[in-house]
Structure formats: C-alpha cells, structure tokens
Amino acid sequence: MGTAAGLRVATSVTRWNGTVVFWEPLDPAFCGLRSLLEEEGFRVISGSQTSGPLPAQGAHAVITSRPELIPWFRTSCPGIPIVVALNAPAVSEVVEAMRAGAADVVVAADGIEAVAARIRELTRARAEREEQLRLQEDLARAYRFDGVVGSSPAMREVLRIASIVAPTDATVLLTGESGTGKELLARSIHLQSRRAAGPLVVLHCGAVPETLLETELFGHEKGAYTHAVTARPGKFEQASGGTLFLDEVGDMSPRMQVKLLRVLQERVVERVGGSRAIRVDCRIVVATNRDLRQMVREGLFREDLYYRLNVVSLRLPPLRERLEDLPALAEFFLDRYRRQLGKPVRGFEEAALQKLQEHPWPGNVRELEAVIHRAVILTRSEFVQREDVQLDVFPRDARG
C-alpha cells in the first residue's frame, strides 16, 4: 500500500537536498519522519493555512494526513507530488486519495524508513524533471533545433553533431526506428542550413510504387507515357536551392538505387521520356529505419550508394533508450494539444507519468504523441490522470 504508484522503494540512503512541505497536523504515527528527512539533507518546512499560497516556492513534495485537501493542493501547487500519510487507512480511503490526485499513500505500518525512501524517490523524480526541462531550454538556445525535444546524453550528442553539419551541404543519413523523429530532425537541419530560404521537399520512397518512383524523383517530359499530357519536374528539380529529404531510402529497388547513385555523383537528372541533362542543386538528407550495412552485406543495398549517403550519420535513439526525455516530450505534446483543443489541462499527475515511464514504447515518440493527444481529449481534470493514459499493447509477434 505504501507504494501505490508502483515505484520500487530504495534500499540505500542517498543524501538529497530537496524541499518538502509538512502540512500540519500530520498523523502522530509519523512523528519521526521529519527528523529523519532532515538528517538525510531535506529542507522541511511546515504549512497549515489554506487561505494563501504554499509557504515555499519550488517545493518538491507535500506530505499531509488530510486527503480532503488534495484538490486545494493541486490548485495551489500544480505538478508537485502530494503524499498522503495515514496510520491505518481502509482500502477505500487509499483508492479515493489516489483518484483525487495523490502521488502516493504511505502508511505507518510500512515503517518510517520506507516512507522516507518513497518521499525521496518522488522528490528526486520531480527535481530531475525540472532539470531536464531547464536543460532542454538551454539546448534549444544553444542548437536552435525547435521542436526537437531531448536532453538525454544520446540526444545531446545527436543535436551537437546536427548543429555542426547543418550549415554545410554535406549529405546526412538519419537512422533509427520508426517514430523516433527523423523527419522532424531533417526539417530542423534544413532550417539551420544556408539553404533555409529554399524549399524543403519530402518524398517517402516506401509509399510510392516502383513504377512511379522514377517519375517522382526525376520528373517526366510531355508524352513520356499515356497520361503525361504536360511536362513535370521531379523532386530533385523542385528542391533546387533547398533540401531534398528522402525517407525510407532503404526500400528502394536495386534499379532505383543505380539511378539515385548516378544523380548523386553527377548532380544531373534526366526526366523520364527525355534526353536533356538537367543540373540540380540541392542538399540531400535521407532516412531509414533499416540496417543499411546489413543490407549491403546481404547484397540488398549498393555499397557505393551507401558510402555516398553516409557522409554524416545520425542515429536517433528509440524512446525506451532515453526515458529521461519522456516527461519533457509529454509536456511538449500536452501543450500542443491543450492549445489545439482549447482545454485547460495544466499537467500530469505523478501516477500518470509513472504509467508512461513503465511502457516499452514500440512506436517511439510518434506513439507517445498519440497517447498524449488521446489523454488530453479524455481527461476531465486539470491534470491528466493515470486512467486517462490509455496505452496500446500488442503481442510481441504481431509487431514483427
């Protein structure tokens, strides 16, 4: 019962200088909790009046034995974990407190040490989220990649390299699982390049039938085939002066790989049905969710084309490898959809964030965006509740 939100209780004591508000009076069964937290390095302050704001700004948690005050706490200090400390509560009391928005309900029977450990986890989690948000703002200012959210070590390295390569004309290969944000990063690279004033032309190669891909890339002349009643420039020509982003490049057939290689080498295209060489001037960014090196070894992807594309390679990590970015991503999408839907949603309950952290995210950031969109639609509260977070769970073999 003392870990109702599902977090593991720490077994070792780590000094942590967080701020905790004790809302008096606290149940006498927890009389030793304050001194224990202070010994661990916490700043503990008292509060008892509901007629004004909390007695301290920047508190990391509130501890109270009065669950009826949860709605007031949520209004007065949005986002701060509320821990309800009860001596011997009935199951119905615990359920009611969690539904009202408590981050957890701790009971005296768990022991003061376990209660302190739980509070330490909650306060550390909040402080880490605040630090991630601050770091994300610093990264945004440093690298100017608007919309690319992430301050984990893996994403910092991606953004560092992207900020170096963006001003050049170097070809960039973006790799990573589906839904990791490759197209968003490609757009950001374009916007930070010297070609930002030019067009960004996007082609999803895997979505175009083989018979049409050549026309899409290189264009066609009038009369090239039955329905070609006018000449049409291809994506390479359309991207002149800007950037051409080719997504799912690993899905190209060997025939199209040869034609793409020729354009990359000579920087000229020939429209379908034509013989005139047309010079093209565009920066190339490509992306794939496939392992091109393995495809080269298996003879499925041309080695010479691979080296042409792999001038600078950036791997976007899957969401499960950068869960420290999840709170910032969730807040980013929440802000987007509360504005879009006109709903006064202010944040997430601790239990809702914990549920998000426990999910494996096979669909990565794209899946997270859909989940947050759904949660903002469903919630009837100012804060997204655990039950508002509805996750799709597929059998392992069904995902391939």
MOJOHU-V638516 format. One record per pair of residues at least 12 apart in sequence whose ideal C-beta (glycine too) atoms are under 10 Angstrom apart, sorted by the first residue. I is the first residue (numbers start at 1). J is the second residue. If there is no record, write none. Layout:
i = <I,I>
j = <J,J>
This chain:
i = <1,1,1,1,1,1,1,1,1,1,2,2,2,2,2,2,2,2,2,2,2,2,2,2,3,3,3,3,3,3,3,3,4,4,4,4,4,4,4,4,4,4,4,4,4,5,5,5,5,5,5,5,5,5,5,5,5,5,5,5,5,5,5,6,6,6,6,6,6,6,7,7,7,7,7,7,7,7,7,7,7,7,8,8,8,9,9,9,9,9,9,9,9,9,9,10,10,10,10,10,10,10,10,11,11,11,12,13,13,13,13,13,13,13,13,14,14,14,14,14,15,15,15,15,15,16,16,16,16,16,16,16,16,16,16,16,17,17,17,17,17,17,17,18,18,18,18,18,18,18,18,18,18,18,18,18,18,18,18,18,19,19,19,19,19,19,19,19,19,19,19,19,19,20,20,20,20,20,20,20,20,20,20,20,20,20,20,20,20,20,20,20,20,20,21,21,21,21,21,21,21,21,21,21,21,21,21,21,21,21,21,21,22,22,22,22,22,22,22,22,22,22,22,22,22,23,23,23,23,23,23,23,23,23,23,23,23,23,23,23,23,23,23,24,24,24,24,24,24,24,25,25,25,25,25,26,26,26,26,26,26,27,27,27,27,27,27,27,27,27,27,27,28,28,28,29,29,29,29,29,29,29,29,29,29,30,30,30,30,30,30,30,30,30,30,30,31,31,32,32,32,32,33,33,33,33,33,33,33,33,33,34,34,34,35,36,36,36,36,36,37,37,37,37,37,37,37,37,39,40,40,40,40,41,42,42,42,42,42,42,43,43,43,43,44,45,47,47,47,47,47,50,50,50,50,50,52,53,53,54,54,54,54,56,57,58,58,58,58,59,59,59,59,59,60,60,60,60,60,60,60,60,60,60,60,61,61,61,61,61,61,61,61,61,61,61,61,61,61,61,61,61,61,62,62,62,62,62,62,62,62,62,62,63,63,63,63,63,63,63,63,63,64,64,64,64,64,64,64,65,65,65,65,65,66,66,66,67,67,67,67,67,67,67,67,67,67,67,67,67,67,68,68,68,69,69,69,70,70,70,70,70,70,70,70,70,71,71,71,71,73,73,73,74,74,74,74,74,74,74,74,74,75,75,78,78,78,78,79,79,79,79,79,79,79,79,79,79,79,80,80,80,80,80,80,81,81,81,81,81,81,81,81,81,81,81,81,81,81,82,82,82,82,82,82,82,82,82,82,83,83,83,83,83,83,83,83,83,83,83,83,84,84,84,84,84,84,84,84,84,84,84,85,85,85,85,85,85,85,86,86,86,86,87,87,87,88,88,88,89,89,89,89,93,94,98,98,98,98,99,99,99,99,99,100,100,100,101,101,101,101,101,101,101,101,101,102,102,102,103,103,103,103,103,103,103,103,103,103,103,104,104,104,104,104,104,104,105,106,106,122,122,125,125,125,125,125,126,126,126,128,128,129,129,129,129,129,129,129,129,130,131,131,132,132,132,132,132,132,132,132,132,132,132,133,133,133,133,133,133,134,134,135,135,135,135,135,135,135,136,136,136,136,136,136,136,136,136,136,136,136,137,137,138,139,139,139,139,139,139,140,142,142,142,142,143,143,143,143,143,143,143,143,143,143,144,144,144,144,144,144,145,145,145,145,145,145,145,145,145,145,145,145,146,146,146,146,146,147,147,147,147,147,147,147,147,148,148,148,148,148,148,148,148,149,149,149,149,149,149,149,149,149,149,149,150,150,150,150,150,150,150,150,150,150,150,150,151,151,151,151,152,152,152,152,152,152,152,152,153,153,153,154,154,154,154,154,154,154,154,155,155,155,155,155,155,155,155,157,157,157,158,158,158,158,158,158,158,158,158,159,159,159,161,161,161,162,162,162,162,162,162,162,162,163,163,163,164,165,165,165,165,165,165,165,166,166,166,166,166,166,166,166,166,166,166,166,167,167,167,167,167,167,168,168,168,168,168,168,169,169,169,169,169,169,169,169,169,170,170,170,170,170,170,170,171,171,171,171,171,171,171,171,171,171,171,172,172,172,172,172,172,172,172,172,172,172,172,172,172,172,172,172,173,173,173,173,173,173,173,173,173,173,173,173,173,173,173,173,174,174,174,174,174,174,174,174,174,174,174,174,174,174,174,175,175,175,175,175,175,175,175,175,175,175,175,175,175,176,176,176,176,176,176,176,176,176,177,177,177,177,177,177,177,177,177,177,177,177,177,177,178,178,178,178,178,178,178,178,179,179,179,179,179,179,179,179,179,179,179,179,179,179,180,180,180,180,180,180,180,180,180,180,180,180,180,181,181,181,181,181,181,181,182,182,182,182,182,182,182,182,182,182,182,183,183,183,183,183,183,183,184,184,185,185,185,185,185,186,186,186,186,186,186,186,186,186,186,186,187,187,187,187,187,189,189,189,189,189,189,190,190,190,190,190,190,190,190,191,193,193,193,193,194,195,195,195,195,195,195,195,195,196,196,197,197,198,198,198,198,198,198,198,198,199,199,199,199,199,199,199,199,200,200,200,200,200,200,200,200,201,201,201,201,201,201,201,201,201,201,201,201,201,202,202,202,202,202,202,202,202,203,203,203,203,203,203,203,203,203,203,203,203,203,203,204,204,204,204,204,204,204,204,205,205,205,205,205,205,205,205,205,205,205,205,205,205,206,206,206,206,206,206,206,206,206,207,207,207,208,208,208,208,210,210,210,210,210,211,212,213,213,213,213,213,213,213,213,213,214,214,214,214,214,214,214,214,215,215,215,215,215,215,215,216,216,216,216,216,216,217,217,217,217,217,217,217,217,217,217,217,217,217,218,218,218,218,218,218,218,218,218,218,218,218,218,218,218,219,219,219,219,219,219,219,219,219,219,219,219,219,219,219,220,220,220,220,220,220,220,221,221,221,221,221,221,221,222,222,222,223,223,224,224,224,224,225,225,228,228,228,231,231,231,232,232,233,233,233,233,234,234,234,234,234,234,234,235,235,235,236,236,236,236,236,236,236,236,236,236,236,236,237,237,237,237,237,237,237,238,238,239,239,239,239,239,240,240,240,240,240,241,241,241,241,242,242,242,243,243,243,243,244,244,244,244,244,244,244,245,245,245,245,245,245,246,246,246,246,246,246,246,247,247,247,247,247,248,248,248,248,248,249,249,249,249,249,249,249,249,249,249,250,250,250,250,250,250,250,250,250,250,250,250,251,251,251,252,252,252,252,252,253,254,254,254,254,254,256,257,257,257,257,257,257,258,258,258,260,260,260,260,260,260,261,261,261,261,261,261,261,262,263,263,263,264,264,264,264,264,265,265,265,266,266,267,267,267,267,268,284,284,284,285,285,285,286,286,286,286,287,287,287,288,288,289,289,292,292,292,292,292,293,293,316,316,317,318,318,318,318,318,318,319,319,319,319,319,319,319,319,319,319,320,320,320,320,320,321,321,322,322,323,323,323,323,323,324,325,325,326,326,326,326,326,326,326,327,327,327,327,327,329,329,329,329,329,330,330,330,330,330,330,330,330,330,330,330,330,330,331,331,331,331,332,332,332,332,333,333,333,333,333,333,333,333,333,334,334,334,334,334,334,334,334,334,335,335,335,336,336,336,336,337,337,337,337,337,337,337,338,338,338,338,339,340,340,341,341,341,343,343,343,343,343,344,344,345,345,345,345,345,345,345,345,345,345,345,346,346,346,346,347,347,347,348,348,348,348,348,348,348,348,348,349,349,349,349,349,349,349,349,349,349,350,350,351,351,351,351,351,352,352,352,352,352,352,352,352,352,352,353,353,353,354,354,355,355,355,355,355,355,355,355,355,356,356,356,356,356,356,356,356,358,359,359,359,359,359,360,360,360,361,362,362,362,362,362,362,363,363,363,367,367,368,370,370,371,371,371,371,371,372,372,372,374,374,374,374,374,375,375,375,375,376,378>
j = <86,89,91,94,104,105,106,107,109,110,85,94,104,105,106,107,108,109,110,111,114,115,117,118,104,105,106,110,114,117,118,121,84,94,95,97,98,102,103,104,105,106,107,118,351,81,83,98,102,103,104,105,118,121,122,349,350,351,352,353,354,355,386,104,351,354,355,357,358,386,103,104,117,118,121,122,125,350,351,354,357,358,117,118,121,110,111,113,114,115,116,117,118,120,121,113,114,116,117,118,120,121,124,113,114,117,117,36,39,40,41,113,116,117,120,40,41,117,120,124,39,40,41,42,120,37,40,41,42,60,119,120,121,123,124,127,40,41,42,43,60,123,127,37,40,41,42,43,44,58,59,60,61,119,120,122,123,124,126,127,42,43,44,45,56,57,58,59,60,61,80,123,127,33,34,37,38,42,43,44,45,56,59,60,61,62,63,81,83,116,119,120,122,123,43,44,45,46,47,54,55,56,59,60,61,62,63,64,73,77,80,82,34,37,44,45,46,47,48,61,62,63,64,65,85,46,47,48,49,50,54,55,62,63,64,65,66,69,73,82,83,84,85,46,47,48,49,64,65,66,46,48,64,65,66,46,63,64,65,66,85,64,65,66,84,85,86,87,88,89,107,108,65,87,108,65,85,86,87,88,107,108,109,112,115,63,65,85,86,87,106,107,108,112,115,116,108,112,112,113,115,116,63,85,106,108,112,113,115,116,119,46,63,116,112,112,113,115,116,119,61,63,112,115,116,119,120,123,116,116,117,119,120,120,60,61,116,119,120,123,56,58,59,60,63,59,59,62,64,73,76,66,69,72,73,76,76,76,77,73,76,77,80,77,77,77,80,127,130,77,80,81,123,126,80,81,119,120,122,123,124,125,126,127,130,77,80,81,82,83,103,104,118,119,120,121,122,123,124,125,126,127,350,74,76,77,80,81,82,83,84,102,103,81,82,83,84,85,106,115,119,122,82,83,84,85,86,97,102,84,85,86,87,89,84,85,86,82,84,85,86,89,93,94,96,97,98,100,101,102,105,96,97,100,82,84,100,82,84,96,97,98,99,100,101,102,100,101,381,382,100,101,102,100,101,102,346,347,349,381,382,383,346,382,346,347,382,383,126,129,130,331,346,347,348,349,350,353,383,103,122,123,126,347,350,101,102,103,104,119,121,122,123,125,126,349,350,351,353,97,100,101,102,103,104,105,122,349,350,97,102,103,104,105,106,115,118,119,122,123,350,96,97,98,100,101,102,103,104,105,106,107,104,105,106,107,108,115,119,105,106,107,108,107,108,109,107,108,109,105,106,107,108,105,107,349,351,385,386,349,351,385,386,387,349,381,385,349,350,351,352,381,382,383,385,386,349,350,351,118,119,121,122,125,126,349,350,351,353,354,118,119,121,122,350,351,354,118,118,119,350,354,327,350,353,354,357,327,350,353,324,327,324,326,327,328,330,331,348,353,327,151,324,149,150,151,152,324,325,326,327,328,329,331,149,151,327,328,331,332,151,328,150,151,152,156,324,325,328,148,149,150,151,152,155,325,327,328,329,331,332,151,328,151,151,155,156,159,160,163,159,156,159,160,163,156,158,159,160,162,163,164,166,188,192,159,163,166,188,191,192,158,159,162,163,166,184,185,187,188,189,191,192,184,187,188,191,192,181,184,185,187,188,191,332,336,162,181,184,185,187,188,189,316,181,184,325,326,328,329,330,331,332,333,365,181,316,317,319,322,324,325,326,328,329,332,365,322,324,325,328,317,321,322,323,324,325,326,328,317,322,324,315,316,317,318,321,322,324,325,181,185,316,317,321,322,324,325,314,315,317,174,176,181,185,314,315,316,317,322,185,188,314,312,313,314,174,185,186,188,189,192,312,314,188,189,192,312,189,192,193,285,311,312,314,185,188,189,190,191,192,193,194,195,196,283,312,189,192,193,194,195,196,189,193,194,283,311,312,193,194,195,243,281,282,283,284,311,189,193,283,284,285,311,312,264,283,284,285,286,308,309,310,311,312,313,185,186,189,190,243,245,283,284,285,286,287,309,310,311,312,313,314,249,284,285,286,287,288,292,306,308,309,310,311,312,313,314,315,186,189,245,247,249,285,286,287,288,289,312,313,314,315,316,250,286,287,288,289,290,291,292,293,310,313,314,315,316,287,288,289,314,315,316,317,318,364,289,315,316,317,318,319,320,321,361,362,363,364,365,366,248,289,318,362,363,364,366,367,289,316,318,319,361,362,363,364,365,366,367,368,369,370,287,289,315,316,317,318,319,321,322,363,364,365,366,316,319,329,364,365,366,369,245,247,248,285,286,287,288,289,314,315,316,200,202,204,245,247,285,287,316,365,245,285,287,314,316,200,202,243,244,245,246,247,285,286,287,314,200,202,243,245,285,243,245,283,285,312,314,202,239,242,243,244,245,283,285,243,242,243,283,285,283,239,240,241,242,243,281,282,283,242,243,241,242,239,240,241,242,243,281,282,283,238,239,240,241,242,243,244,282,239,242,243,244,245,282,283,285,234,235,236,237,238,239,240,242,243,244,245,246,282,235,239,243,244,245,246,247,285,216,217,234,235,236,238,239,244,245,246,247,248,249,286,216,245,246,247,248,249,251,287,217,246,247,248,249,250,251,252,253,256,260,286,287,288,247,248,249,250,251,252,288,289,290,247,248,251,248,251,252,256,251,252,253,255,256,225,272,234,235,251,252,253,255,256,259,260,234,253,255,256,259,260,271,272,228,232,234,235,271,272,273,232,234,235,236,238,272,234,235,236,237,244,246,252,256,259,260,263,269,272,233,234,235,236,237,259,260,263,269,270,271,272,274,278,280,231,232,233,234,235,236,237,238,269,270,271,272,273,274,278,232,233,234,271,272,273,274,270,271,272,273,274,275,276,271,273,274,273,274,271,272,273,274,272,273,271,272,273,271,273,274,271,272,269,271,278,280,263,269,270,271,272,278,280,269,280,282,260,263,267,268,269,271,278,279,280,281,282,284,269,271,278,279,280,281,282,280,282,280,281,282,283,284,278,279,280,281,282,280,281,282,283,281,282,283,282,283,284,285,263,280,282,283,284,285,286,282,283,284,285,286,287,260,284,285,286,287,288,309,285,286,287,288,289,286,287,288,289,290,284,285,286,287,288,290,292,301,305,309,286,287,288,289,290,291,292,295,300,301,306,309,288,289,290,286,288,301,302,305,300,299,300,301,302,305,305,300,301,302,304,305,306,302,304,305,284,286,302,305,308,309,302,304,305,306,307,308,309,305,280,284,308,284,304,305,308,309,304,305,308,279,280,279,280,281,282,280,308,309,311,309,312,314,305,308,309,310,309,314,316,301,309,316,364,305,306,309,310,313,306,310,364,365,364,360,361,362,363,364,365,359,360,361,362,363,364,365,366,367,368,359,360,361,362,364,361,364,364,365,356,357,358,359,361,357,365,368,353,356,357,359,361,365,368,347,348,353,356,357,356,365,368,369,372,347,348,352,353,356,357,368,369,371,372,375,384,389,347,348,353,372,365,368,369,372,365,368,369,370,371,372,373,375,376,346,347,348,372,373,375,376,379,384,347,372,376,369,372,373,376,369,372,373,374,375,376,377,372,376,379,384,376,373,376,373,376,377,376,377,379,380,382,381,382,372,375,376,377,379,380,381,382,383,384,388,381,382,383,384,382,383,384,372,375,379,383,384,385,386,388,389,379,381,382,383,384,385,386,387,388,389,383,386,384,385,386,387,389,375,379,381,383,384,385,386,387,388,389,384,386,389,386,389,371,384,385,386,387,388,389,390,391,368,371,372,375,384,386,389,391,391,371,389,391,392,393,391,393,396,391,392,393,394,396,399,400,392,394,399,391,392,391,390,392,388,389,390,391,392,384,388,389,388,389,390,391,392,387,388,389,390,388,390>
